[in-house]
Structures are given as C-alpha cells and as structure tokens.
Amino acid sequence: MKNKIFMYLFIFSVLLILFQYVNFKGIHEESTKQLESLINKEEKLQDSIMVLQDEILDLSHFNLDRNEDAISYFEKDGYNVDELIPFIKDELYNLNEKKGEHPLVPYSSEEGRKMLINTVKLLNHKWIIADFSDGQFWGELFLTYEITEKRELKFRVVESFLYPFN
C-alpha cells in the first residue's frame, strides 16, 4: 500500500513537473517574442530620434538662439541675449495693438479687420521673418532690425508678400 501511494505520488509529481515545464516553455517563448519585438521597435524609434535630431539641427541653423556669432554681437554691446530675444518679439507683437493699420504690414485688410503679426522668428542679429494675417488673408514679412545707441529698437520691412486668396 505504501509503495502504491509513493508510486502515485511519483507519477503525480512527474505529471505536475511536465505540466509546469510545458506551461513555462510556452510563456518563455511568448516572452522572448515580445522582447524581440520590443527591441526591434526600440531600434526603429532610436533611428527616428536620430533623424528628427538631424532635422532639428538643420531647421535651427538660421536661429538666433543657436548662432554664436550673432549672440556674441549682442553680448559685446552688453546685452543679455536670453532677455533680448523675448524683448524683440514682444516689441513686434506690441505693434499689433496700435490703432489703425499695422505699421509694418504693407497690406490693408477688409471688413474692419486688422492685419496682425502671428509668428516671429529671429534669424540672426539683423534679420527677422514674421507672418501676418487678418483671419482671411495671410502673408509674410522679411524685416531687418537694429538697436540704436539709445537702446531703441527699429524695424524696417525689406520684403513682404500676401498669399493669393483662393
């Protein structure tokens, strides 16, 4: 009787171990597939990050924030560039609040609207690109700017265009 109990326990233990082995093998294979999939996905995402970083570097080439020569130009005159860049942008945006037509936008709007500068990008220590609209018509400006000896900011429109209305 004792031998039969030990034999049944032995068979039960072998079946339990066999069941656990088969179950673990399936879980292990599934985990391995998921891990390989995640590794492949990570490699693709790392490649995408590299491509985007290269694109950002290309796009930021004409940007005052990353132009050491332009920054040095302002620092030589004693300006803090981190404060100067927002100041220049704010001065352009403040022109939107003037009564009547915008002083820099050479186009007038229709139906009581007003042309407003929407986006400003400082290219270097002398040039700015800005876009403007009145909600119906859109255009862009190429501006030069300078800071006078009296520390006044002056803008001059070099070129502008208005997109055709479709």
Contacts in CASP RR format, 6 or more apart in sequence:
PFRMAT RR
TARGET T0000
AUTHOR 0000-0000-0000
METHOD contacts of the structure
MODEL  1
MKNKIFMYLFIFSVLLILFQYVNFKGIHEESTKQLESLINKEEKLQDSIM
VLQDEILDLSHFNLDRNEDAISYFEKDGYNVDELIPFIKDELYNLNEKKG
EHPLVPYSSEEGRKMLINTVKLLNHKWIIADFSDGQFWGELFLTYEITEK
RELKFRVVESFLYPFN
60 66 0 8 1.000
62 123 0 8 1.000
62 124 0 8 1.000
63 121 0 8 1.000
63 122 0 8 1.000
63 123 0 8 1.000
64 70 0 8 1.000
64 71 0 8 1.000
64 81 0 8 1.000
64 85 0 8 1.000
64 122 0 8 1.000
64 123 0 8 1.000
64 124 0 8 1.000
64 125 0 8 1.000
65 85 0 8 1.000
65 122 0 8 1.000
67 124 0 8 1.000
67 125 0 8 1.000
69 124 0 8 1.000
69 125 0 8 1.000
70 124 0 8 1.000
70 125 0 8 1.000
70 126 0 8 1.000
71 81 0 8 1.000
71 125 0 8 1.000
73 125 0 8 1.000
74 81 0 8 1.000
74 84 0 8 1.000
74 125 0 8 1.000
75 81 0 8 1.000
77 147 0 8 1.000
79 147 0 8 1.000
85 122 0 8 1.000
87 153 0 8 1.000
88 120 0 8 1.000
88 122 0 8 1.000
88 128 0 8 1.000
88 145 0 8 1.000
88 153 0 8 1.000
89 120 0 8 1.000
89 122 0 8 1.000
91 153 0 8 1.000
91 155 0 8 1.000
92 104 0 8 1.000
92 117 0 8 1.000
92 120 0 8 1.000
92 128 0 8 1.000
92 130 0 8 1.000
92 155 0 8 1.000
93 117 0 8 1.000
93 120 0 8 1.000
95 102 0 8 1.000
95 103 0 8 1.000
95 104 0 8 1.000
95 117 0 8 1.000
95 155 0 8 1.000
96 102 0 8 1.000
96 114 0 8 1.000
96 116 0 8 1.000
96 117 0 8 1.000
100 114 0 8 1.000
101 108 0 8 1.000
101 114 0 8 1.000
101 115 0 8 1.000
102 114 0 8 1.000
102 115 0 8 1.000
102 116 0 8 1.000
102 117 0 8 1.000
102 132 0 8 1.000
104 117 0 8 1.000
104 130 0 8 1.000
104 141 0 8 1.000
104 143 0 8 1.000
104 155 0 8 1.000
104 157 0 8 1.000
105 115 0 8 1.000
105 117 0 8 1.000
105 132 0 8 1.000
105 141 0 8 1.000
105 160 0 8 1.000
106 157 0 8 1.000
106 160 0 8 1.000
107 115 0 8 1.000
107 137 0 8 1.000
107 139 0 8 1.000
107 160 0 8 1.000
107 162 0 8 1.000
108 115 0 8 1.000
109 115 0 8 1.000
109 134 0 8 1.000
109 136 0 8 1.000
109 137 0 8 1.000
110 134 0 8 1.000
110 136 0 8 1.000
110 137 0 8 1.000
111 136 0 8 1.000
113 134 0 8 1.000
113 135 0 8 1.000
113 136 0 8 1.000
114 134 0 8 1.000
115 132 0 8 1.000
115 133 0 8 1.000
115 134 0 8 1.000
115 137 0 8 1.000
116 132 0 8 1.000
116 133 0 8 1.000
116 134 0 8 1.000
117 130 0 8 1.000
117 131 0 8 1.000
117 132 0 8 1.000
117 141 0 8 1.000
118 130 0 8 1.000
118 131 0 8 1.000
118 132 0 8 1.000
118 133 0 8 1.000
119 130 0 8 1.000
119 131 0 8 1.000
120 128 0 8 1.000
120 129 0 8 1.000
120 130 0 8 1.000
121 128 0 8 1.000
121 129 0 8 1.000
121 130 0 8 1.000
122 128 0 8 1.000
123 129 0 8 1.000
126 144 0 8 1.000
126 145 0 8 1.000
126 146 0 8 1.000
127 142 0 8 1.000
127 143 0 8 1.000
127 144 0 8 1.000
127 145 0 8 1.000
128 141 0 8 1.000
128 142 0 8 1.000
128 143 0 8 1.000
128 144 0 8 1.000
128 145 0 8 1.000
128 155 0 8 1.000
129 140 0 8 1.000
129 141 0 8 1.000
129 142 0 8 1.000
129 143 0 8 1.000
130 140 0 8 1.000
130 141 0 8 1.000
130 143 0 8 1.000
131 138 0 8 1.000
131 139 0 8 1.000
131 140 0 8 1.000
131 141 0 8 1.000
132 138 0 8 1.000
132 139 0 8 1.000
132 140 0 8 1.000
132 141 0 8 1.000
133 139 0 8 1.000
136 165 0 8 1.000
137 162 0 8 1.000
137 163 0 8 1.000
137 165 0 8 1.000
138 162 0 8 1.000
138 163 0 8 1.000
139 160 0 8 1.000
139 161 0 8 1.000
139 162 0 8 1.000
139 163 0 8 1.000
140 160 0 8 1.000
140 161 0 8 1.000
141 157 0 8 1.000
141 159 0 8 1.000
141 160 0 8 1.000
142 157 0 8 1.000
142 158 0 8 1.000
142 159 0 8 1.000
142 160 0 8 1.000
143 155 0 8 1.000
143 156 0 8 1.000
143 157 0 8 1.000
143 158 0 8 1.000
144 155 0 8 1.000
144 156 0 8 1.000
144 158 0 8 1.000
145 153 0 8 1.000
145 154 0 8 1.000
145 155 0 8 1.000
145 156 0 8 1.000
146 153 0 8 1.000
146 154 0 8 1.000
147 153 0 8 1.000
147 154 0 8 1.000
148 154 0 8 1.000
END
